[in-house]
Amino acid sequence: MTTIGHLMKEDPRHWGLRGDPYLWRQLKAELKNKQLPRTRSELALILEQDFGRVTGHSLALEEEFFMPEHAHGGMSSGMISCDFWRRVAFPTILSHFDKID
């Protein structure tokens, strides 16, 4: 594993809202060639910054928001759950980083 995208190889076991799987795939593609940082804290910062860059939203300041490009039908289609990213997605990526030899 040499890139952040490799840490996202496996999808989380569950999702927050309907837009989250599409955002996961988008971030995975964006980070597929980005080299792994040396520390966990650097990785956490990169993830939060790229989340903001890709979505135009602050993970720290919002609970959920709509991304029209990730709306593919259904009542909550295109909705992104910041809680999911804070509690599930990013911790999953960080735990994969922790397991690197």
N, C-alpha and C positions, 0 to 999 in steps of 0.2 A: 504494500500500500504506500503510494507516494503522493497521492493527491487527495484533496478534500472530497472530491466526487466519489472516490473509492469507499470512503466512510459511509456513504449513502447508498451503497449497493443494495442492501436489504431495506424494504419498506417497513415503516412502523406497523405494529400489529393492529392498531386501530387509528382512526382519523378523528379530527375534531369536527369540522364542517365540510360540506361538499367540495369546496374549492381547494382544501388543503392537499389532497393527493396531486392535483395539477400543479400547485405551487411547489410541492416537493420535487416533482419531475423537472420543473423549470430551474429551481435552484441547483439540483443535481447536474443538469446540463451546463449551467453557468459555472459551476465549481469543478467540473470534470478534469480540467487541466491545471487548476490552481494548486501549487505545491503546499504540502502540509507545513504548518508552522512548527516551531520547536517546542512550544508549550501549550498547555490546555487553555490558559487564559488568552493567549494570542488567537487560538482557534475560536474561542467563544466570541471574541471581539470581531473577528472576520465574519462569523456567521451572522451576528447582529447587524453589522454594517451592510453586508450583502442583502440581507432580508430587507432592510430599509431602502437600499438602492433599487432592488427589483420591484418592490411593492409600492414605494413612495409613502410608506407608513412606518411609524415608530412602534416597535414591539413593546417598548416600555410604557407607552402612553395610551394604547388602545386595547380594547377587548376583542373586537371583531370589525371587519370591514369588507367591502365588496370589491372584487376584481373582475370586471366584465370579460376579460380574456379567458377567465377560468369558469365562466358560466356555460354549462353544457346541459341544462335542463334540470327541472326539479325545483322544489320550493326554496331551498337555501343554496341553490346553485351559484357558484362564484363567491360564496362567503368564506372568509378566512378567519380562523380562530387563533388569536394571539396566545390564549391560554394553552392550546394544543402545542404551539411552537415553543413556549416557555417550559411546559411540563413534560412533554413527550418527545417532540422532534429533535430539539437541540440537545437535550440530555442523552438521547439515543446516539446521536453523532458523537458527542463527547465521550460516551462510554466506549464506543468503538475506538476512539483515539487512545483512551487509557489502556486498551488491550494490545496496542502495538508494541512489539518487542524493542 
